[in-house]
Amino acid sequence: MSEAILSENKPETEATNNARVACDGPSFSKHPRVYLTMVDDENGKPNHVVCPYCSKTFVYTGV
């Protein structure tokens, strides 16, 4: 069972210029490397993606 996300262990957020990212998770976990593709916003532009393992959010800031 997964642990609740409390205020002291909020998931990380990372800004990126890439619409496709890789997440390895924390070094102490057995999180596999996963490749994620940004979710498009209502205008069809890449917006963000959340890792299903560690809840790290990648926010698209590219051109």
N, CA, C and O atoms as a Tinker XYZ file with bonds, in Angstrom:
   252  protein
     1  N      0.846000   -1.174000    0.000000    73     2
     2  CA     0.000000    0.000000    0.000000    64     1     3
     3  C      0.894000    1.240000    0.000000    63     2     4     5
     4  O      1.923000    1.266000    0.675000    81     3
     5  N      0.505000    2.255000   -0.749000    73     3     6
     6  CA     1.319000    3.466000   -0.816000    64     5     7
     7  C      1.065000    4.364000    0.382000    63     6     8     9
     8  O     -0.007000    4.336000    0.986000    81     7
     9  N      2.072000    5.159000    0.714000    73     7    10
    10  CA     1.940000    6.059000    1.857000    64     9    11
    11  C      1.282000    7.366000    1.434000    63    10    12    13
    12  O      1.392000    7.786000    0.282000    81    11
    13  N      0.609000    7.991000    2.366000    73    11    14
    14  CA    -0.039000    9.279000    2.102000    64    13    15
    15  C      1.023000   10.347000    1.889000    63    14    16    17
    16  O      2.098000   10.296000    2.487000    81    15
    17  N      0.715000   11.309000    1.037000    73    15    18
    18  CA     1.635000   12.413000    0.800000    64    17    19
    19  C      1.334000   13.498000    1.826000    63    18    20    21
    20  O      0.315000   14.183000    1.742000    81    19
    21  N      2.219000   13.642000    2.781000    73    19    22
    22  CA     2.060000   14.632000    3.837000    64    21    23
    23  C      2.829000   15.887000    3.485000    63    22    24    25
    24  O      3.635000   15.889000    2.555000    81    23
    25  N      2.585000   16.948000    4.223000    73    23    26
    26  CA     3.215000   18.223000    3.916000    64    25    27
    27  C      4.740000   18.149000    3.904000    63    26    28    29
    28  O      5.379000   18.872000    3.139000    81    27
    29  N      5.340000   17.287000    4.738000    73    27    30
    30  CA     6.796000   17.206000    4.766000    64    29    31
    31  C      7.381000   16.324000    3.674000    63    30    32    33
    32  O      8.596000   16.333000    3.477000    81    31
    33  N      6.558000   15.560000    2.954000    73    31    34
    34  CA     7.089000   14.752000    1.857000    64    33    35
    35  C      6.268000   14.951000    0.582000    63    34    36    37
    36  O      5.823000   13.994000   -0.052000    81    35
    37  N      6.085000   16.214000    0.231000    73    35    38
    38  CA     5.374000   16.550000   -1.007000    64    37    39
    39  C      6.172000   16.079000   -2.207000    63    38    40    41
    40  O      7.403000   16.068000   -2.173000    81    39
    41  N      5.479000   15.690000   -3.268000    73    39    42
    42  CA     6.213000   15.271000   -4.460000    64    41    43
    43  C      6.974000   16.438000   -5.083000    63    42    44    45
    44  O      6.582000   17.599000   -4.964000    81    43
    45  N      8.040000   16.103000   -5.730000    73    43    46
    46  CA     8.914000   17.084000   -6.369000    64    45    47
    47  C      8.286000   17.602000   -7.668000    63    46    48    49
    48  O      7.505000   16.900000   -8.310000    81    47
    49  N      8.633000   18.829000   -8.045000    73    47    50
    50  CA     8.210000   19.398000   -9.323000    64    49    51
    51  C      9.456000   19.843000  -10.075000    63    50    52    53
    52  O     10.364000   20.446000   -9.502000    81    51
    53  N      9.484000   19.534000  -11.369000    73    51    54
    54  CA    10.643000   19.903000  -12.185000    64    53    55
    55  C     10.172000   20.541000  -13.485000    63    54    56    57
    56  O      9.298000   20.008000  -14.168000    81    55
    57  N     10.757000   21.685000  -13.819000    73    55    58
    58  CA    10.463000   22.360000  -15.088000    64    57    59
    59  C     11.379000   21.778000  -16.153000    63    58    60    61
    60  O     12.544000   21.482000  -15.890000    81    59
    61  N     10.839000   21.614000  -17.363000    73    59    62
    62  CA    11.624000   21.036000  -18.448000    64    61    63
    63  C     11.222000   21.622000  -19.791000    63    62    64    65
    64  O     10.097000   22.093000  -19.962000    81    63
    65  N     12.143000   21.591000  -20.738000    73    63    66
    66  CA    11.866000   22.053000  -22.099000    64    65    67
    67  C     11.509000   20.895000  -23.021000    63    66    68    69
    68  O     11.263000   21.106000  -24.209000    81    67
    69  N     11.479000   19.674000  -22.492000    73    67    70
    70  CA    11.207000   18.487000  -23.290000    64    69    71
    71  C      9.778000   17.995000  -23.076000    63    70    72    73
    72  O      9.279000   17.989000  -21.951000    81    71
    73  N      9.128000   17.585000  -24.158000    73    71    74
    74  CA     7.770000   17.054000  -24.062000    64    73    75
    75  C      7.784000   15.589000  -23.625000    63    74    76    77
    76  O      6.738000   15.032000  -23.290000    81    75
    77  N      8.962000   14.963000  -23.626000    73    75    78
    78  CA     9.107000   13.584000  -23.168000    64    77    79
    79  C     10.223000   13.568000  -22.133000    63    78    80    81
    80  O     11.305000   14.101000  -22.381000    81    79
    81  N      9.970000   12.964000  -20.978000    73    79    82
    82  CA    10.929000   12.965000  -19.876000    64    81    83
    83  C     11.115000   11.557000  -19.330000    63    82    84    85
    84  O     10.300000   10.670000  -19.584000    81    83
    85  N     12.199000   11.358000  -18.575000    73    83    86
    86  CA    12.461000   10.094000  -17.892000    64    85    87
    87  C     12.498000   10.362000  -16.398000    63    86    88    89
    88  O     13.063000   11.361000  -15.953000    81    87
    89  N     11.891000    9.467000  -15.626000    73    87    90
    90  CA    11.896000    9.612000  -14.167000    64    89    91
    91  C     12.483000    8.343000  -13.556000    63    90    92    93
    92  O     12.040000    7.234000  -13.853000    81    91
    93  N     13.482000    8.523000  -12.703000    73    91    94
    94  CA    14.128000    7.404000  -12.001000    64    93    95
    95  C     13.658000    7.286000  -10.561000    63    94    96    97
    96  O     13.899000    6.269000   -9.911000    81    95
    97  N     12.994000    8.310000  -10.061000    73    95    98
    98  CA    12.533000    8.302000   -8.675000    64    97    99
    99  C     13.675000    8.537000   -7.709000    63    98   100   101
   100  O     14.810000    8.771000   -8.123000    81    99
   101  N     13.374000    8.475000   -6.409000    73    99   102
   102  CA    14.409000    8.676000   -5.389000    64   101   103
   103  C     15.454000    7.559000   -5.449000    63   102   104   105
   104  O     15.130000    6.427000   -5.808000    81   103
   105  N     16.682000    7.868000   -5.103000    73   103   106
   106  CA    17.765000    6.893000   -5.191000    64   105   107
   107  C     17.584000    5.720000   -4.226000    63   106   108   109
   108  O     18.114000    4.637000   -4.476000    81   107
   109  N     16.848000    5.913000   -3.134000    73   107   110
   110  CA    16.674000    4.867000   -2.132000    64   109   111
   111  C     15.523000    3.912000   -2.460000    63   110   112   113
   112  O     15.320000    2.934000   -1.741000    81   111
   113  N     14.774000    4.172000   -3.521000    73   111   114
   114  CA    13.613000    3.339000   -3.841000    64   113   115
   115  C     13.914000    2.359000   -4.966000    63   114   116   117
   116  O     14.973000    2.423000   -5.590000    81   115
   117  N     12.989000    1.465000   -5.215000    73   115   118
   118  CA    13.111000    0.515000   -6.323000    64   117   119
   119  C     12.274000    0.987000   -7.509000    63   118   120   121
   120  O     11.764000    0.176000   -8.282000    81   119
   121  N     12.140000    2.276000   -7.641000    73   119   122
   122  CA    11.390000    2.924000   -8.711000    64   121   123
   123  C     12.083000    2.626000  -10.040000    63   122   124   125
   124  O     13.253000    2.973000  -10.201000    81   123
   125  N     11.402000    1.998000  -10.991000    73   123   126
   126  CA    12.025000    1.750000  -12.287000    64   125   127
   127  C     12.097000    3.042000  -13.100000    63   126   128   129
   128  O     11.313000    3.962000  -12.868000    81   127
   129  N     13.018000    3.117000  -14.038000    73   127   130
   130  CA    13.060000    4.280000  -14.932000    64   129   131
   131  C     11.865000    4.178000  -15.865000    63   130   132   133
   132  O     11.662000    3.166000  -16.536000    81   131
   133  N     11.076000    5.250000  -15.892000    73   131   134
   134  CA     9.914000    5.297000  -16.776000    64   133   135
   135  C     10.037000    6.513000  -17.672000    63   134   136   137
   136  O     10.563000    7.548000  -17.263000    81   135
   137  N      9.552000    6.383000  -18.891000    73   135   138
   138  CA     9.549000    7.478000  -19.855000    64   137   139
   139  C      8.118000    7.973000  -19.966000    63   138   140   141
   140  O      7.191000    7.194000  -20.189000    81   139
   141  N      7.951000    9.275000  -19.807000    73   139   142
   142  CA     6.614000    9.876000  -19.752000    64   141   143
   143  C      6.481000   10.956000  -20.825000    63   142   144   145
   144  O      7.446000   11.653000  -21.137000    81   143
   145  N      5.298000   11.085000  -21.375000    73   143   146
   146  CA     5.008000   12.103000  -22.383000    64   145   147
   147  C      4.025000   13.105000  -21.789000    63   146   148   149
   148  O      3.048000   12.731000  -21.140000    81   147
   149  N      4.304000   14.380000  -22.024000    73   147   150
   150  CA     3.469000   15.444000  -21.470000    64   149   151
   151  C      2.009000   15.323000  -21.917000    63   150   152   153
   152  O      1.716000   14.885000  -23.030000    81   151
   153  N      1.110000   15.720000  -21.026000    73   151   154
   154  CA    -0.315000   15.790000  -21.314000    64   153   155
   155  C     -0.568000   17.137000  -21.976000    63   154   156   157
   156  O     -0.074000   18.160000  -21.501000    81   155
   157  N     -1.317000   17.153000  -23.047000    73   155   158
   158  CA    -1.622000   18.410000  -23.735000    64   157   159
   159  C     -2.713000   19.178000  -23.005000    63   158   160   161
   160  O     -3.617000   18.586000  -22.415000    81   159
   161  N     -2.617000   20.518000  -23.052000    73   159   162
   162  CA    -3.668000   21.362000  -22.489000    64   161   163
   163  C     -4.792000   21.514000  -23.512000    63   162   164   165
   164  O     -4.769000   20.867000  -24.558000    81   163
   165  N     -5.769000   22.360000  -23.219000    73   163   166
   166  CA    -6.929000   22.528000  -24.108000    64   165   167
   167  C     -6.565000   23.126000  -25.465000    63   166   168   169
   168  O     -7.357000   23.045000  -26.403000    81   167
   169  N     -5.386000   23.722000  -25.583000    73   167   170
   170  CA    -4.926000   24.291000  -26.851000    64   169   171
   171  C     -4.036000   23.331000  -27.644000    63   170   172   173
   172  O     -3.534000   23.691000  -28.709000    81   171
   173  N     -3.839000   22.123000  -27.137000    73   171   174
   174  CA    -3.011000   21.142000  -27.825000    64   173   175
   175  C     -1.526000   21.298000  -27.586000    63   174   176   177
   176  O     -0.724000   20.666000  -28.275000    81   175
   177  N     -1.138000   22.122000  -26.629000    73   175   178
   178  CA     0.280000   22.342000  -26.298000    64   177   179
   179  C      0.659000   21.454000  -25.110000    63   178   180   181
   180  O     -0.166000   21.231000  -24.223000    81   179
   181  N      1.904000   20.939000  -25.080000    73   179   182
   182  CA     2.336000   20.141000  -23.926000    64   181   183
   183  C      2.222000   20.965000  -22.648000    63   182   184   185
   184  O      2.535000   22.155000  -22.648000    81   183
   185  N      1.779000   20.345000  -21.569000    73   183   186
   186  CA     1.555000   21.075000  -20.336000    64   185   187
   187  C      2.316000   20.460000  -19.162000    63   186   188   189
   188  O      3.186000   21.112000  -18.585000    81   187
   189  N      2.004000   19.223000  -18.803000    73   187   190
   190  CA     2.635000   18.586000  -17.653000    64   189   191
   191  C      2.448000   17.068000  -17.726000    63   190   192   193
   192  O      1.696000   16.556000  -18.555000    81   191
   193  N      3.153000   16.365000  -16.833000    73   191   194
   194  CA     2.961000   14.927000  -16.656000    64   193   195
   195  C      3.367000   14.588000  -15.223000    63   194   196   197
   196  O      4.285000   15.193000  -14.671000    81   195
   197  N      2.671000   13.609000  -14.623000    73   195   198
   198  CA     2.937000   13.177000  -13.253000    64   197   199
   199  C      3.383000   11.720000  -13.278000    63   198   200   201
   200  O      2.731000   10.875000  -13.892000    81   199
   201  N      4.494000   11.432000  -12.611000    73   199   202
   202  CA     4.994000   10.068000  -12.554000    64   201   203
   203  C      4.034000    9.206000  -11.731000    63   202   204   205
   204  O      3.677000    9.581000  -10.614000    81   203
   205  N      3.614000    8.059000  -12.268000    73   203   206
   206  CA     2.681000    7.205000  -11.532000    64   205   207
   207  C      3.322000    6.475000  -10.346000    63   206   208   209
   208  O      2.606000    5.947000   -9.495000    81   207
   209  N      4.651000    6.437000  -10.274000    73   207   210
   210  CA     5.332000    5.752000   -9.179000    64   209   211
   211  C      5.607000    6.665000   -7.991000    63   210   212   213
   212  O      5.339000    6.294000   -6.849000    81   211
   213  N      6.143000    7.863000   -8.255000    73   211   214
   214  CA     6.580000    8.728000   -7.153000    64   213   215
   215  C      5.835000   10.054000   -7.079000    63   214   216   217
   216  O      6.068000   10.844000   -6.163000    81   215
   217  N      4.941000   10.307000   -8.033000    73   215   218
   218  CA     4.137000   11.531000   -8.085000    64   217   219
   219  C      4.931000   12.794000   -8.401000    63   218   220   221
   220  O      4.429000   13.903000   -8.222000    81   219
   221  N      6.169000   12.633000   -8.870000    73   219   222
   222  CA     6.946000   13.807000   -9.296000    64   221   223
   223  C      6.244000   14.411000  -10.516000    63   222   224   225
   224  O      5.850000   13.696000  -11.438000    81   223
   225  N      6.097000   15.728000  -10.504000    73   223   226
   226  CA     5.441000   16.422000  -11.601000    64   225   227
   227  C      6.474000   17.116000  -12.475000    63   226   228   229
   228  O      7.344000   17.829000  -11.977000    81   227
   229  N      6.372000   16.903000  -13.770000    73   227   230
   230  CA     7.224000   17.586000  -14.744000    64   229   231
   231  C      6.331000   18.599000  -15.454000    63   230   232   233
   232  O      5.286000   18.246000  -16.001000    81   231
   233  N      6.755000   19.860000  -15.440000    73   231   234
   234  CA     5.986000   20.949000  -16.065000    64   233   235
   235  C      6.738000   21.423000  -17.298000    63   234   236   237
   236  O      7.931000   21.719000  -17.239000    81   235
   237  N      6.025000   21.493000  -18.415000    73   235   238
   238  CA     6.636000   21.899000  -19.679000    64   237   239
   239  C      6.757000   23.410000  -19.736000    63   238   240   241
   240  O      5.773000   24.128000  -19.557000    81   239
   241  N      7.979000   23.895000  -19.988000    73   239   242
   242  CA     8.231000   25.336000  -20.076000    64   241   243
   243  C      8.826000   25.699000  -21.425000    63   242   244   245
   244  O      9.239000   26.839000  -21.638000    81   243
   245  N      8.873000   24.733000  -22.341000    73   243   246
   246  CA     9.528000   24.919000  -23.634000    64   245   247
   247  C      8.821000   25.876000  -24.543000    63   246   248   249
   248  O      7.736000   26.375000  -24.244000    81   247
   249  N      9.452000   26.120000  -25.648000    73   247   250
   250  CA     8.951000   27.065000  -26.643000    64   249   251
   251  C      7.941000   26.399000  -27.541000    63   250   252
   252  O      7.404000   27.037000  -28.446000    81   251
